Amino acid sequence: MVLIFVATLNENMKLAKNLQEQLIEKNINSEIVNLVELELPLYDTNKEQNDGIPQKALELAEKMQIAKGYVFVTAEYNYSLPPVLVNMIAWISRIGEDFRALFTMKKIQLATHSGSNGVDGLNAMRTQFTRLGAVIMPREILTTYEKSLREDSSKKILEQFVEILKD
């Protein structure tokens, strides 16, 4: 099972669905997790102390635990990560004794459709997930309004991702 996290909608959701179809062609079961619709409350320590970890975050953590890998599809926000993604990571990192547990040695494929060039957002994801102990694929899938998806390229990139999932 591969979880496909979408942190911004519209073009990134279209990209996520396209990548999901390509994974299906490779006999890989996947699920799209729409972080916007998940509606996790804004993380803060007082909220955690008073209300505990939200049930939606706990359910997501269970899915993440059994997933072989993740695909993160998100636009670049102000040269970095969108708040909904950062918020999800904050909640997930608070579950259990090890804040890196749901990322350590997980294989991650990065993808973006961005209004700008998307490179800064991809680099921000690469830095964040690397520090959390994940194994990040060396090539990213990057589209913009001027540069549409090259399916031949994305299929090769996902082929490598599927291959590393076998390890």
Residue pairs with C-beta under 8 A, 6 or more apart in sequence:
1 29
1 30
1 31
1 63
1 66
1 67
1 68
2 23
2 28
2 29
2 30
2 31
2 67
2 68
2 69
2 70
2 71
2 165
3 30
3 31
3 33
3 63
3 64
3 67
3 69
3 70
3 71
4 16
4 19
4 20
4 23
4 30
4 31
4 32
4 33
4 70
4 71
4 73
5 33
5 35
5 70
5 71
5 72
5 73
5 74
5 85
5 88
6 12
6 13
6 16
6 32
6 33
6 34
6 35
6 36
6 73
6 74
7 35
7 36
7 72
7 73
7 74
7 75
7 81
7 82
7 84
7 85
7 88
8 36
8 74
8 75
8 77
8 82
8 84
9 34
9 36
11 75
11 113
11 143
11 145
12 73
12 74
12 75
12 112
12 113
13 32
13 34
13 73
14 113
15 73
15 111
15 112
15 113
15 141
15 143
15 149
16 32
16 71
16 73
16 111
17 32
18 149
18 151
18 154
19 71
19 73
19 111
19 141
19 154
19 158
20 30
20 32
22 151
22 154
22 155
22 158
23 30
23 158
23 162
24 30
25 155
26 158
26 159
26 162
28 162
28 165
30 71
31 63
33 60
33 63
35 84
35 85
35 88
36 84
38 56
38 60
38 84
38 88
39 56
40 54
40 56
40 57
40 84
40 87
40 88
40 91
41 47
41 51
41 54
42 87
43 87
43 90
43 91
43 94
48 94
53 91
53 94
53 95
54 91
57 88
57 91
57 92
57 95
58 95
60 88
60 92
61 92
61 95
61 96
61 102
64 70
64 92
64 102
64 106
65 102
67 106
68 107
68 165
69 106
69 107
69 108
69 109
69 161
69 164
69 165
70 106
70 107
70 108
70 109
70 134
71 108
71 109
71 110
71 111
71 161
72 85
72 108
72 109
72 110
72 111
72 125
72 129
73 111
73 112
73 113
74 81
74 82
74 85
74 112
74 121
74 125
75 82
75 112
75 113
75 114
75 115
75 118
75 121
76 112
76 114
76 115
76 116
76 117
76 118
76 119
76 120
76 121
76 122
76 124
77 83
77 121
79 116
79 120
79 121
79 124
80 120
80 121
80 124
81 121
81 124
81 125
81 128
85 125
89 128
89 132
92 102
93 99
93 100
93 102
93 132
95 101
95 102
98 104
99 132
100 132
100 133
103 129
103 132
103 133
103 134
104 132
104 133
104 134
105 133
105 134
105 135
106 134
106 135
107 134
107 135
107 137
107 161
107 164
107 165
108 129
108 134
108 135
108 136
108 137
109 137
109 140
109 141
109 157
109 158
109 161
110 122
110 125
110 126
110 136
110 137
110 140
110 141
111 140
111 141
111 142
112 118
112 121
112 122
112 140
112 141
112 142
112 143
113 143
113 144
114 121
114 142
114 143
114 144
115 144
115 145
116 144
117 142
117 144
118 142
118 143
118 144
119 142
122 140
122 142
126 136
129 136
130 136
135 164
137 157
137 160
137 161
137 164
139 157
139 160
140 157
141 149
141 153
141 154
141 157
143 149
